[in-house]
C-alpha cells in the first residue's frame, strides 16, 4: 500500500492500514519544513509508530507472523510533490493500492493520472472536495484502466474510488450536535438512521429498534472512565453487543437502528429562484393590499345592488372608477354618484400602496444575495463556527434536516459564504474570540455549538466562553490533536457533568472509509459512538468462511460485526429473464436468524474497525494453518 499526503489524514490512514489491516505501507509526505500543522502531523506519526510497535509486539508474542514477513511494516519517503519519479521510488508499479490524500484537488488528480499510466491495475483512492469533478475523474480513470488491462469496467482491477473527508465527517458532526436527531449514513440512495436513546426508567422496557448497535458509556462521575475512548474499560461504549449484554445493561443509553429506507437523488438545498410572497412584501404592506382588495369587492357588490348590473360588469365599472378613467356619473342617481366618489378615494389610497410594494420588492431582490442577520427571538438553533470545507458540508446537512442555523465566520471570502447566501442562513461576520460575536449569534438561546474552525485553540476558546454563558449548552469541537482532544473532553466533562460534550477529529472519522476503499471494500459510511467509530460496509459473502454457509445468527460476532441487510434483485426474484441493467436491487431488512447466507449473496454489515479488518483483511485470508 502507498499513501501520499500532506496533513494528518495521511498519517492516520497509514496507521489504520498498518495497525488494523496489518498491511505493508509506504508513506510519502512533504519534507519536515513544508508540512502543514507540524505538531499535529508529528503526533499522528508518533501514534502511527506506537500502534505499529504494539502490533509487532503482539505478533511476536503469538508467533502469528503474516506470510509476507512484513507484519504491517513500512517506510516513509519525503518528497515535495508526488511526481512520476517519486511514485516509482515508492513502488507504485508493484503496489496493490495507492491513496492520494493531499489537501489540494489538482495535486491528487495529477498524481492519479501519472499512477494510472505507471500501473493500470492499481487500485486508486483519491481525496477530492469537488464532488462533480470527482465523478468524472473516477469514470475517466476506470475507463483508462479497463482499456489498458483489456478487462471490463467491473473486472475489479484498476478500480478508482473518489472520497471526500468533508462528506464523510459532515453527517457525524451534524448529528452529534442535535438531541433526538438520528445519525445518518447516506450513499447511493441508501439511508441508515441510527438513534441515540436515553437509559430506560424503572419498569420500562427499551425498544431495540431493528437492532442495537451500541451501548453508551455507563453513568460515572469519573471523566477518565467515561471518555468513550478505546481502552477505557467497561465504562466506555460497547459496540455491537449481543442480546444478553443488552438485557444486562443498566443505566446505559443505546444507539439503535430505528429506520432504514431508500431515497432518490438528493434535492438541491435552498431556492435560488424568486423569493416567496411572504419574503417579498412586509406584513404591514400585505395587510394594506388585502384591505384595498376588500374595499374593491365591497364597492363592486354595492354597485351591483344599486344598479342591478351583472357582477362582472359591476366589477369592471368599479375598477374604471378606481383608476379614474370612467365617465363622470352626472346624470345617474345619487347612490351611483356616491359610489363613484368612494371608488376615486380608494384609488388615491392605492397609489402610495403600489409605490411601497415596488420599493419593497426591489429592496428584497437587491438584498437576496446579502448575508442575513439572526432574527429577533431566535432560539433552539445551532451555532456553527467556521465556513471552511468541513463547515460548509455540515451547514448543508443541517439545512437538509431543516435545522435552524446561525453561522459565525471571520473571513468574508470564506469557502462557505456563497452556500450560506444560497441557503439564506444568518451569518455573523467577526472573530469568534472577540467579545460580542457569539452574543450576536444568540448563543444564550442556542441549542448547541459546533466549533469547526481550523484552529484548535480558537475552537476551545469559543466553547469555554459559550459554556460560561450557558453551562448546559451542547458543544461539539473539531480538534486535530488526539491527545489534546482527549484532555479537553475529560476536563469539560468533569467541569460540566450534565452537559453533553463531544470532540471530533475529521481524520479520525474519515480514515476508516479511506482504508476500506484501499482494501477494495465499499464502505457506506461511519457512525461515531462517543470517541469510537462504527462502520457500515457492503460485502460479497463469497470467499468469507465466517459468513458463507452460516445462518444470520451464526454469522453474528458480538463486538466485531453484524449482518444488517441482504441485497436482492427483483428481476431475479421475479423469475429471471430480465437483462441485468433492467433489474432493480433493493435491501431486505430484519432478516430471520435462520436465513442461510449463500456465496452469491451481498449483505450490508455493521462492524467495528478491527472486526472489519479481521473479516475482510487481505492478509488474514492469505494465512494458512501451516
C-alpha positions in Angstrom: 0.0 0.0 0.0 1.2 3.5 -0.8 -0.2 6.6 0.9 0.7 10.1 -0.3 -0.5 13.2 1.6 0.5 16.4 3.3 -1.6 16.5 6.5 -2.8 14.4 9.4 -5.1 12.3 7.3 -2.1 10.6 5.5 -0.5 9.6 8.8 -3.9 8.5 10.3 -4.6 6.4 7.2 -1.1 4.8 7.3 -1.7 3.9 10.9 -5.1 2.4 10.1 -3.6 0.2 7.4 -0.6 -0.9 9.5 -2.3 -1.4 12.8 -5.8 -2.6 11.9 -5.2 -4.3 8.5 -1.5 -5.2 9.1 -0.6 -4.1 5.6 2.9 -3.1 4.4 2.7 0.7 3.8 4.9 3.2 2.1 4.1 6.8 3.3 5.1 9.7 1.1 5.0 13.1 2.9 6.5 16.6 2.2 9.8 17.5 3.8 9.6 18.5 7.5 9.9 22.2 6.8 7.0 22.3 4.4 4.4 20.2 6.3 1.1 21.7 7.4 0.4 21.9 11.1 3.7 20.3 12.2 2.6 19.5 15.8 -0.5 17.6 14.6 1.4 15.7 11.9 4.2 14.8 14.3 1.7 13.4 16.9 -0.1 11.5 14.2 3.2 10.0 13.1 4.1 9.1 16.7 0.7 7.5 17.1 1.2 5.5 13.9 4.7 4.3 15.1 3.3 3.4 18.5 0.5 1.5 17.0 2.9 -0.3 14.7 5.1 -1.3 17.6 2.1 -2.6 19.5 1.0 -4.8 16.6 4.5 -6.1 16.0 4.8 -6.9 19.7 1.5 -8.8 19.7 2.6 -10.7 16.6 5.9 -11.7 18.2 4.1 -12.9 21.4 1.6 -15.0 19.5 4.0 -16.2 16.8 1.4 -15.5 14.1 3.6 -13.6 11.7 2.0 -12.8 8.3 3.2 -14.7 5.3 4.8 -11.7 3.7 7.1 -11.3 6.6 6.2 -7.6 6.9 3.6 -7.7 9.6 2.4 -4.3 8.8 5.9 -2.8 8.5 6.6 0.1 6.1 8.8 3.0 5.2 8.5 6.8 4.8 9.6 8.9 1.9 9.9 12.7 1.9 9.0 14.5 -1.4 7.7 17.9 -2.2 5.3 16.6 -4.9 4.2 13.1 -6.0 6.0 13.2 -9.3 6.5 10.2 -11.6 10.0 9.6 -10.1 8.6 9.8 -6.5 5.8 7.4 -7.3 8.2 5.0 -8.9 10.5 5.1 -5.9 7.5 4.4 -3.6 6.9 1.2 -5.5 3.6 2.1 -7.2 4.4 -0.2 -10.1 4.2 -3.2 -7.6 1.7 -1.8 -5.2 -1.9 -3.1 -4.7 -3.4 0.3 -3.8 -2.5 4.0 -3.8 -4.2 6.7 -1.7 -3.7 10.3 -2.7 -4.9 12.4 0.2 -3.3 15.8 -0.4 -5.4 18.8 0.6 -5.2 20.1 -3.0 -7.6 18.5 -5.6 -5.3 19.3 -8.5 -2.3 17.6 -6.9 -4.3 14.5 -6.3 -5.7 14.4 -9.9 -2.3 14.9 -11.5 -0.7 12.2 -9.4 -3.6 9.8 -10.1 -3.2 10.2 -13.9 0.5 9.5 -13.6 0.0 6.5 -11.3 -2.7 5.0 -13.6 -0.2 5.2 -16.5 2.5 3.5 -14.4 0.3 0.7 -13.1 -3.1 0.3 -14.9 -4.1 -2.5 -12.3 -3.5 -0.2 -9.3 -6.4 0.4 -7.0 -6.7 4.2 -6.6 -8.3 6.1 -3.8 -8.5 9.9 -4.2 -9.4 12.7 -1.8 -11.4 15.3 -3.7 -13.6 18.1 -2.3 -15.3 18.8 -5.7 -17.9 16.0 -5.9 -18.9 16.6 -9.5 -15.4 16.7 -10.8 -14.7 13.5 -8.7 -17.4 11.6 -10.5 -15.9 12.5 -13.9 -12.3 11.7 -12.8 -13.5 8.3 -11.4 -15.1 7.4 -14.7 -12.1 8.5 -16.7 -9.6 6.6 -14.6 -11.7 3.4 -14.6 -12.1 3.6 -18.4 -8.4 4.1 -18.8 -7.7 1.0 -16.6 -10.2 -1.1 -18.5 -8.6 -0.2 -21.9 -5.1 -0.8 -20.6 -5.8 -4.2 -19.0 -8.3 -5.5 -21.5 -10.9 -6.0 -18.8 -14.4 -4.6 -18.4 -15.4 -1.8 -16.0 -16.5 -4.4 -13.4 -13.4 -6.6 -13.7 -12.2 -5.4 -10.2 -8.7 -4.5 -11.3 -7.6 -0.9 -11.6 -10.7 0.4 -9.7 -10.9 4.1 -8.7 -12.7 5.4 -5.6 -13.1 9.1 -5.0 -13.9 10.1 -1.4 -14.1 13.4 0.5 -13.2 13.7 4.1 -15.6 16.6 4.4 -18.6 14.5 3.1 -17.5 11.5 5.3 -17.4 13.6 8.5 -20.2 16.0 8.0 -23.2 13.7 8.8 -21.5 12.6 12.1 -20.7 16.2 13.1 -24.2 17.4 12.3 -25.9 14.6 14.1 -23.8 14.9 17.2 -25.0 18.4 17.8 -28.7 17.6 17.9 -30.8 16.0 20.6 -33.1 13.3 19.3 -31.8 13.7 15.8 -30.6 10.5 14.2 -27.0 9.8 13.0 -27.4 9.3 9.3 -25.1 7.5 6.8 -26.2 8.1 3.2 -24.7 6.9 0.0 -26.1 5.9 -3.4 -29.7 6.4 -2.2 -29.2 4.3 0.9 -30.1 5.9 4.2 -29.2 4.3 7.5 -30.7 6.0 10.6 -29.2 5.4 14.0 -30.8 7.0 17.0 -29.3 7.6 20.4 -31.7 6.8 23.2 -31.6 7.5 26.9 -31.5 4.7 29.5 -34.9 3.3 30.3 -36.6 4.2 33.6 -37.7 1.8 36.3 -40.1 -0.7 34.9 -39.6 0.4 31.3 -38.5 -1.8 28.5 -36.1 -0.4 26.0 -37.1 -0.6 22.4 -34.3 -2.2 20.4 -35.5 -0.9 17.0 -34.2 -3.0 14.1 -31.1 -3.9 16.2 -29.0 -2.4 19.0 -25.7 -1.0 17.5 -24.1 0.1 20.8 -24.3 0.6 24.5 -23.2 4.0 25.5 -20.8 4.8 28.4 -22.1 3.9 31.8 -23.0 6.8 34.1 -19.9 7.8 36.0 -18.6 10.9 37.8 -15.1 10.0 36.8 -14.4 11.5 33.4 -11.3 9.3 33.0 -13.5 6.3 33.0 -16.3 7.6 30.8 -14.4 9.3 27.9 -15.6 6.8 25.4 -12.1 6.2 24.1 -10.8 2.8 23.4 -9.2 1.2 26.3 -11.4 3.0 28.8 -12.8 -0.3 30.1 -16.4 -1.2 30.8 -17.3 2.4 31.4 -16.7 3.1 27.7 -19.1 2.3 24.8 -19.7 -1.2 23.9 -20.2 -1.7 20.1 -22.5 -4.4 18.6 -23.5 -6.1 21.9 -25.4 -9.4 21.9 -28.9 -9.8 23.3 -27.7 -10.9 26.8 -25.5 -7.8 27.1 -28.3 -5.5 26.2 -30.6 -7.1 28.7 -28.0 -6.9 31.4 -27.1 -3.3 30.8 -28.5 -0.9 33.4 -28.2 2.9 33.4 -26.7 2.9 29.9 -28.1 4.6 26.8 -28.2 2.8 23.5 -27.7 3.5 19.8 -30.3 1.6 17.8 -31.0 1.2 14.1 -34.6 2.6 14.0 -35.5 3.2 10.4 -34.0 2.3 7.1 -35.3 3.3 3.6 -34.2 4.1 0.1 -34.0 7.6 -1.1 -33.7 9.1 -4.5 -31.1 11.7 -5.7 -30.7 14.5 -3.1 -32.6 17.6 -4.0 -30.8 20.9 -4.0 -30.9 22.6 -0.6 -32.4 26.0 -0.8 -34.1 28.1 -3.5 -32.2 30.2 -6.0 -35.3 31.5 -7.7 -37.9 34.1 -6.8 -38.5 34.7 -3.1 -41.8 33.7 -1.6 -44.6 36.2 -1.4 -44.2 36.4 2.4 -40.5 37.3 1.9 -41.2 39.7 -0.9 -43.5 42.1 1.0 -43.7 43.1 4.6 -46.6 42.1 6.8 -47.9 45.6 7.0 -47.9 46.0 3.3 -49.7 42.7 2.8 -52.5 43.8 5.2 -52.7 47.1 3.2 -53.1 45.3 -0.1 -55.7 42.9 1.5 -57.7 45.9 2.8 -57.7 47.6 -0.6 -58.9 44.4 -2.3 -61.7 44.1 0.3 -62.7 47.7 -0.5 -62.9 47.0 -4.2 -65.0 43.9 -3.6 -67.3 45.9 -1.3 -67.7 48.7 -3.8 -68.5 46.2 -6.7 -71.2 44.5 -4.6 -72.7 47.9 -3.6 -72.8 48.9 -7.3 -74.4 45.7 -8.2 -77.1 46.2 -5.6 -77.7 49.9 -6.6 -77.8 49.5 -10.4 -78.7 45.8 -10.7 -75.8 45.2 -13.1 -74.2 41.8 -13.7 -71.4 41.0 -11.1 -68.7 41.1 -13.8 -69.9 44.4 -15.3 -70.2 45.9 -11.8 -66.6 44.9 -11.0 -65.4 46.3 -14.3 -67.1 49.7 -13.8 -65.8 49.8 -10.2 -62.2 49.3 -11.5 -62.7 52.1 -14.1 -63.8 54.4 -11.3 -60.9 53.3 -9.2 -58.4 54.2 -11.8 -60.3 57.5 -12.7 -60.8 56.5 -16.3 -64.7 56.3 -16.3 -67.1 58.9 -17.4 -68.5 61.1 -14.6 -71.9 60.0 -13.3 -73.6 63.4 -13.8 -76.9 62.1 -14.9 -77.1 59.0 -12.6 -78.8 58.7 -9.3 -77.3 59.8 -6.0 -76.2 56.3 -5.0 -74.2 55.8 -8.1 -72.5 59.2 -7.7 -71.6 58.4 -4.1 -70.1 55.0 -5.1 -68.0 56.7 -7.9 -66.6 59.2 -5.4 -65.7 56.4 -2.9 -64.0 54.5 -5.7 -61.9 57.6 -6.6 -60.9 58.0 -3.0 -59.8 54.3 -2.8 -57.9 54.9 -6.0 -56.0 57.7 -4.3 -55.1 55.3 -1.5 -53.9 52.7 -3.9 -51.2 54.8 -5.4 -48.9 55.0 -2.3 -49.5 51.3 -1.5 -48.4 50.3 -5.0 -45.3 52.5 -4.8 -44.4 51.0 -1.5 -44.8 47.5 -2.9 -42.5 48.3 -5.8 -39.9 49.7 -3.5 -40.1 46.8 -1.1 -39.8 44.2 -3.9 -36.7 46.0 -5.3 -35.2 46.1 -1.9 -35.9 42.3 -1.4 -34.3 41.4 -4.7 -31.2 43.6 -4.0 -30.7 42.0 -0.6 -31.4 38.5 -1.8 -27.6 37.9 -2.2 -26.7 39.7 1.0 -26.0 38.0 4.3 -28.9 37.7 6.6 -28.7 38.7 10.3 -30.1 36.4 13.1 -33.8 37.3 13.5 -35.1 38.6 16.8 -36.5 36.0 19.1 -34.5 33.2 17.5 -33.9 30.2 19.9 -33.2 26.5 19.8 -30.8 26.8 16.9 -27.3 25.5 16.1 -24.4 28.0 16.2 -21.8 26.9 13.6 -18.3 28.3 13.8 -16.3 28.2 10.6 -17.4 28.0 7.0 -14.4 26.1 5.5 -14.8 23.0 3.6 -15.9 21.0 6.6 -18.2 23.7 7.9 -19.8 24.1 4.5 -20.7 20.4 4.3 -22.1 20.4 7.8 -24.2 23.5 7.1 -25.7 21.8 4.0 -26.5 18.7 6.0 -28.1 20.7 8.8 -30.3 22.6 6.4 -31.3 19.4 4.7 -32.6 18.3 8.1 -34.5 21.7 8.4 -32.4 22.6 11.5 -32.1 26.4 12.1 -28.5 27.5 11.9 -26.6 30.7 12.6 -23.0 30.8 11.2 -20.0 32.7 12.5 -17.1 33.4 10.2 -14.2 35.8 10.3 -13.3 35.7 6.6 -15.9 37.4 4.3 -14.4 35.4 1.4 -14.6 32.0 3.1 -15.5 29.0 1.0 -19.0 28.6 2.5 -20.2 32.2 2.3 -21.8 31.5 -1.1 -23.5 28.5 0.3 -24.8 30.5 3.3 -26.3 33.1 0.9 -27.9 30.5 -1.3 -29.5 28.7 1.7 -30.4 32.1 3.2 -28.7 31.2 6.5 -28.0 34.1 9.0 -24.2 34.8 9.3 -22.4 36.9 11.8 -19.1 38.2 10.4 -16.4 38.6 13.0 -13.7 36.8 15.0 -15.3 34.4 17.4 -12.7 35.2 20.0 -13.8 38.8 20.1 -16.4 40.0 22.7 -19.9 40.3 21.4 -19.6 38.0 18.4 -21.2 34.9 20.0 -23.8 37.1 21.6 -24.8 38.4 18.1 -25.3 34.7 17.1 -27.8 34.3 20.1 -25.6 31.8 21.9 -27.5 32.3 25.1 -30.6 30.9 23.4 -28.9 28.3 21.2 -29.4 24.6 21.4 -25.8 23.6 20.6 -22.5 24.9 19.4 -20.4 23.3 16.6 -16.8 24.7 16.7 -15.4 23.7 13.3 -12.7 26.2 12.6 -9.2 25.0 11.5 -7.6 26.3 14.7 -7.9 24.1 17.8 -7.3 26.9 20.3 -10.0 29.0 18.6 -12.5 26.2 18.9 -11.6 25.6 22.6 -11.8 29.3 23.4 -15.2 29.6 21.8 -16.5 26.6 23.7 -15.2 27.7 27.0 -16.8 31.2 26.6 -20.1 29.7 25.4 -20.1 27.4 28.4 -19.6 30.4 30.7 -22.7 32.0 29.1 -24.8 28.8 29.2 -23.3 26.0 31.2 -25.5 23.2 29.8 -25.0 24.1 26.2 -24.3 21.0 24.0 -20.9 21.5 22.3 -19.0 19.7 19.6 -15.4 20.5 19.0 -13.3 19.8 15.9 -9.8 19.0 17.2 -6.9 17.7 15.2 -4.6 16.5 18.0 -6.0 13.4 19.6 -4.1 13.9 22.9 -5.4 17.4 23.1 -8.9 16.3 22.3 -8.9 13.6 25.0 -7.6 16.1 27.6 -10.2 18.7 26.6 -13.0 16.1 26.6 -12.2 14.8 30.1 -11.8 18.3 31.6 -15.1 19.6 30.1 -17.0 16.5 31.3 -15.6 17.0 34.8 -16.5 20.7 34.9 -19.9 20.3 33.3 -21.1 16.7 34.0 -24.7 17.4 33.0 -23.9 19.0 29.6 -23.1 16.9 26.5 -19.5 17.4 25.2 -18.0 15.7 22.2 -14.7 16.2 20.5 -14.3 15.0 16.9 -11.4 14.6 14.6 -12.1 14.7 10.9 -9.2 12.5 10.1 -10.4 10.0 12.8 -13.8 9.9 11.1 -12.6 9.7 7.5 -9.6 7.3 7.8 -11.6 4.1 8.2 -13.5 4.8 4.9 -10.3 5.6 3.0 -8.7 2.4 4.4 -11.7 0.3 3.5 -11.6 1.7 -0.1 -7.9 0.8 -0.3 -8.8 -2.7 0.7 -11.3 -2.8 -2.1 -14.3 -2.6 0.1 -17.4 -0.5 -0.3 -17.6 1.5 3.0 -21.1 3.0 3.1 -20.3 5.3 5.9 -19.3 5.7 9.6 -21.2 6.5 12.7 -19.4 7.9 15.7 -20.2 6.4 19.1 -18.6 8.7 21.6 -14.9 8.5 20.6 -15.2 5.3 18.7 -16.4 4.6 15.2 -18.9 2.0 13.8 -18.5 1.2 10.1 -21.2 0.1 7.5 -19.9 -1.9 4.6 -21.4 -3.7 1.6 -19.8 -7.2 1.3 -20.0 -10.1 -1.0 -20.5 -13.3 1.0 -18.4 -15.4 -1.3 -14.9 -16.0 0.0 -15.6 -15.3 3.6 -15.9 -18.5 5.7 -17.2 -16.5 8.6 -20.3 -15.7 6.6 -20.8 -18.3 3.7 -22.9 -21.2 4.6 -23.8 -19.9 8.1 -27.1 -18.5 9.3 -27.5 -14.8 10.1 -27.4 -15.7 13.8 -24.3 -17.8 13.5 -22.5 -15.1 11.4 -23.0 -12.5 14.1 -19.9 -11.9 16.3 -20.5 -9.6 19.3 -18.2 -6.6 19.3 -17.0 -7.3 15.8 -19.7 -7.4 13.1 -23.4 -8.0 12.5 -25.3 -8.7 9.3 -28.0 -6.0 8.9 -29.5 -6.4 5.4 -29.5 -8.6 2.3 -29.4 -7.2 -1.2 -31.8 -8.9 -3.6 -32.5 -8.3 -7.2 -36.2 -8.0 -8.1 -35.5 -9.3 -11.6 -34.0 -12.5 -10.3 -36.7 -13.0 -7.7 -39.4 -12.5 -10.4 -38.1 -15.5 -12.3 -35.2 -14.1 -14.2 -35.1 -13.3 -17.8 -34.7 -9.6 -17.3 -31.5 -8.0 -18.6 -29.0 -7.1 -15.8 -29.3 -3.4 -16.4 -33.1 -3.5 -16.0 -33.1 -5.3 -12.7 -33.7 -3.2 -9.6 -31.8 -4.1 -6.4 -33.2 -3.5 -3.0 -32.3 -4.3 0.5 -34.2 -6.7 2.8 -34.0 -5.7 6.5 -35.0 -7.7 9.6 -33.6 -10.9 8.2 -34.6 -14.0 10.2 -31.8 -15.5 12.3 -32.2 -18.8 10.5 -31.6 -17.5 7.0 -28.5 -19.2 5.5 -26.1 -16.9 3.7 -25.1 -18.1 0.2 -22.0 -17.3 -1.7 -23.9 -15.3 -4.3 -25.5 -13.0 -1.6 -24.4 -9.5 -1.0 -25.0 -8.1 2.5 -24.7 -4.9 4.5 -22.6 -5.2 7.7 -22.2 -3.1 10.7 -18.7 -3.6 12.1 -16.0 -2.2 14.3 -12.7 -1.2 12.6 -10.9 -4.3 13.9 -13.8 -6.5 13.2 -14.0 -5.4 9.6 -10.2 -5.8 9.3 -10.5 -9.4 10.7 -13.3 -10.3 8.4 -12.1 -8.6 5.2 -8.4 -8.3 5.7 -6.4 -9.4 2.6 -3.5 -10.9 4.6 -5.8 -12.7 7.1 -7.4 -14.6 4.2 -3.9 -15.5 2.8 -2.7 -17.1 6.0 -2.7 -20.9 6.1 -2.8 -23.2 9.1 0.8 -24.2 8.5 
